């Protein structure tokens, strides 16, 4: 019951469900063949393995260890931003934010800093770092399977912009002061090495499935067997709403794709790499980058432009990425003050970064097509 309540309280799922229903009524009856089942299997596998890592306190361990080493506020913010950046590559931006914002809440009791800016930086770093891997952002998994990308193809796309993103995160943390901090009171976290080693092995199996080296269904079975071995209750924490959101959007976009007038209009609108790139960024600001990826990719073959546009498009508005909304909710839950000031600061910082990285991304879109 708790799982169902959490799933059906997801507002994005309701929007996706309504889109699927309305397009099924007014455009075309739904077809199961519109659902990319490899993407669904990949998503479910990654959602399971990510929750296992979360259960084993993998990121919390390194967060506690590294933050103990920080001597100044600036070093602490860079450490948190780096943890968010690299953690999101493997544990998704959502899980990283859910781990690091509560950690920062505990840290904030020992330092003097406006909590608005660290939470914004954590969210931004998680968004920008998650670009590097196919499972950092859920829509990257879709792009991987939709365009049948190989390992090298994907990382050739993601590596250059990831370097740019890390330099940007490094630069923005330089604005924090060098006030001394003492964090010796924080509790260290112990790791379950045998379970982590087994989880890492299954992660490799899932990785091979995602890149079509082995059947994806074999990877999904491996993930399910692992979670049963570690702790079956972990399945209650899996974010099934993400899987259902993708299924609904697959159906909605599939229905739209059977309307000749809509197809003609959208295909004509996204005829060049530049238009695919800009459309991906702008559309993400209003409906977030996950549905934008599914929609735009159906009408364009410019995978690198769409990849850059939807990932960079996670910056900007608070709805551009689901991770942005999650960080805002986390801020309100823990700090309980000045949500309006948070949104203003978030918008200023995010749109500034969107313009800077967006311009750099614009000059990258022709590199690997």
N, C-alpha and C positions, 0 to 999 in steps of 0.2 A: 504493500500500500504506500509506503514511504517513497519507493522508487517511482511508482505511477504518479504520485502527487507532485514530485519534483519534475518529472518529465513533462507533464501536462500543464505545469505552471510556467513553462518556458514561453515567453511572448513571441520569440522569433519562430518557434515551432508553430504557434497559432497562425502567424502570418504566412508561413510556408504552406501550412495545411489549407488555409483559405485560398491561397493562390492555386494550389493543386485542384481544389474543388471547383473554383470558378472557371478555370481554364478547361476543366473536364466537362462542365455544363455548357459553356458558351462557344468553345472552339472545337474540341475533339474528345471522344471518350479516352480514358487513361489506358495505357498499355504498360505491362510489367517490363517489356523489352526496353523501355526508355530508361530504366534504372541501370546504372553502371554497377553491376554486382561485384566486380573486382574492387571498385572503390569502397563499397559498403563493407566487404570482408576486410579490406585493409584498414579502414577506419575502426571497425570493431576490434580488430586485433590490437591496434595501437592504443585504443581507449583502455583495453584490459591491461596491457603491459605497463602503461603509464600509471594506472592506479596501483599496480603492484610495486613499482618504484616508489610511489608516494607512500604506500603502506610501510615499506621498508626504510623510510626516512632518508632516502638517498640524497636528495637535494638539501634537506635540513641539516644533514651531517656536515656537508661542505660549507653550507652557509654559516653554521655555528663556528666551524673551525676557522674559516677565513676572516669572518668579522672580528674574531678575537685578536687578529693580527693588526687590525686597523688602529692607527695612532692619532689620526685627525679626522674631522668630519668629512673633509674632501676624500681622504683615503677610504673611509667607510662607504661613502656614496658611490665611489668608483667600484669598490668591491661588490656592493649590492647590484649595481648596474651590470657589471661583468657576469655575476651569477645569473641574473635575469637573462642576459644576452646569450650566454652559452647553455644555460639550463633549458631555455626554450627550444633550442635546437633538437633536443632529445626528449623532453618531457612536455612539449607544447607550451605555447604562451599562456594558456589558461591555467594549467597546473602550476607553472612557475609563479604566476601572480598570486594564486591561492596559497602558495607556500611562503613567498617572500614578503608580502604585505603584512601578514600577521607577525612575521619575524621582525620587520621594521617597527611594528607597533611596540614590541617588547624593547627594541633598541631605543626607541624615542623617549623612553622613560629615563634614559641615562645621558641623553644629549640634548642640546638646545638647538633645534632646527624646526622650521615651519614644515609640518608633515605633508603639506600639499605637494611640494616640489619633489621630494623623494618618491612618493607614490606615482606621480606622473612619470618620473624617470624610469622607475621599475617597469611600468606598463609599456613605455616607449621602447626600452631596451629589449623587453620580451618580444614585442612585435617585430623589431628589426632583426633580432637574432634568430627568430624562428624561420626566417626566410631561407636559411642555409640548407636545411634538410627537407625531404619530402614529408616528414611527419611532424615538423615544427608547427606548420600551419595546415589545418585540415584540407584547405582547398588546394594545397600543393600536391597532396595525394591524388586528388581528382585530376589535376593537370598531368601528373605522371602516367596515370592509367588511360586517360582520355587520348593523349597524344602518343602513347606507347614509348615513352622516353627511356633511354638506357641510363645506367649509372653515370657515365661520363657526360652525357648530354645534359643531365640535370645539374651536376655540380659545376660544369663549365658556365651554365647560366647563373647559378647562385653565388659562386665564390667571389666574383668581382664586386657585386653590390654589397655582399656581406662585409668585405674589407672596408668599403666606404662607410657602411653603417657603424662599424665598430669605432672608426676614427671619429665619427660624429658623436657617438656616445661618450668617448673619451673627452672630447672637446667640451661637451655640455657639463660634464661633472667638474670641470675646472672652475666653474662659477661658484662652487660651494667653498666656504671659508676653511682655513686650516686650523680650526679650534681643536685643542687636544681632547680626546675622549678616552674613557676607561670602561671597558666592557668585560672585566674579569668576573662579574657576577653571573654572566649568562651560563646556562647549563649546557654541557656538551652532549652530543647524541652518539649512541653506539650503533654500529652497523652489524647486521646479520650477514656475514661474509658468504657462507654456503648458499643461502637463498639468493643473494645478489649475484653470485657467480652463475647459478642456474638461470636466473632471470636474464643475465647478459647473453647467455647461450641461446635462449629462446628469442631474444631480441634480434640476434643475427639471423635466425630462421625466418623471422617476420620480415627482416630487411631483404632477405633473398626472395621472399614471396612478393614483396612490393615491386622489386625490379624484375619479376618474372623469371628468375633463375629456377625456382620451384613453384608448384601450384600454390596460389594464395590460400586456397581452402586448407591446405596442409599447415600453413602458418597459423591460420585461425584455430585449427584443432590443437596445435601446440600451445597457443596462448590460453585456451580454455583448460587444457590439462594442467598447465602450470598454475593457474589461479586456483584450481581445485586442490592442488598439492599444497600451495602456500597458505591460502585461507579462502574458502568459498565465499565468505561474507564480503570479500572485496568486490564481488560482482554487483553488490547493492550500490557501490559508489561510482560505477561506470556511468559516464554521461551518455545515456542512450538517446537523449534528445538530439544530439549532433547527428547521429545516424538517421533518425527519423526526419530531421530537417533536410538532409541531403536527399533522401528518398522523395520527399514532397517536392523539392525543387527540381529533381530529375523529371518527375511527372509533369510539373507545370511547364518546364522548358520544352519537354517532348511534345506536349500539346501545342504550345506556341509554334513549334517547328513544323507543324502540319498545316499551318495557315499560310497560304502562298503570299498574301499581301504583307503580312507581318514579316515573313522571311525575306521578301524582296526589299522591304524598307530597312530592316536591320542589317542585312548583308550589304546593301548599298551604303549604309552609314559607316560600316567598319571595313573599308576597302584597303586601307593602308596600315602599315605598322604604327604610324603616328596616331591615327584615329583609334586603333585598337588600344594603344597605350593610354591615350587621354580619356577615352571612354571608360576604360577600366578604373582609372583613378577617380574620375568624377562620379561615376555610378556608385562606387564603393562608399562615397561620402553620404549617400542617402539610404542604401539598402544593405550595406556592409559588403566586405570583400568575398565572403563565401558564395552567396547567391549571384553576385556579379561575375565571379569566375565561371560558374555553370552556364550563365546566360550568354556571356560574350564568347566563350569558347565554342558554342554551337554555331556561331556565325563567322568565325575567323580562324585562320590557320596560323596566325602569327603568335606562336606559343611564347616566344621570349618577351614580346611586347605585353602580352596578357599576364605573364608571370611577374614581370616588373611592375606593371600597372596595378595589379590587385594586391601585391605585397606592399609596395610603397603606399598604395591607397589605403592601407590600414591606419596610416597617420591621418590627421585632420580632425574630423568630427568625432564625437564620442560614440557614434553608431557605426563608424567606418570599419571597426573590427569588434567582434564580440568580446575580445580581451579588454578593449577600452571600457566597455560597459561593466565588465566584471571588476576592473580596478576601481571604477567609480563607486560601485556597490560596496566593495571592500573598504574604501575610504570612509564612506558614510557609516558603515557598521562599526568600525573600530574607533574612528576619531570624532564622529557625531557632531561636527561643526563646520560651518562655512562651505556647504556644498556648492553654493553659487560662485564663491571665489575659486573653488577648485575647478569648476567648469570654465571660468574665464581664463585662468592660468593655463589649463589644459589646452584650450583652443589656441591661445597665443603661441605656446611652445610647439604644439603639434603642427599648426599650419606653417610656422616658420621652418620647421624641419621638413615638412611636406614639400615646400617650395624649393628648399636647398637640395634635398635628395632627389626630388622629382625632376629637377633640371639636369642633375647628373645622370639619372636614369634615362632621360630623353636621349642623351648622347650615347647611351649603351644599347639602345634597342636594335640598332643595325649591325651589331657586332657578331651575333651568332645565329643569324637566320639562314 
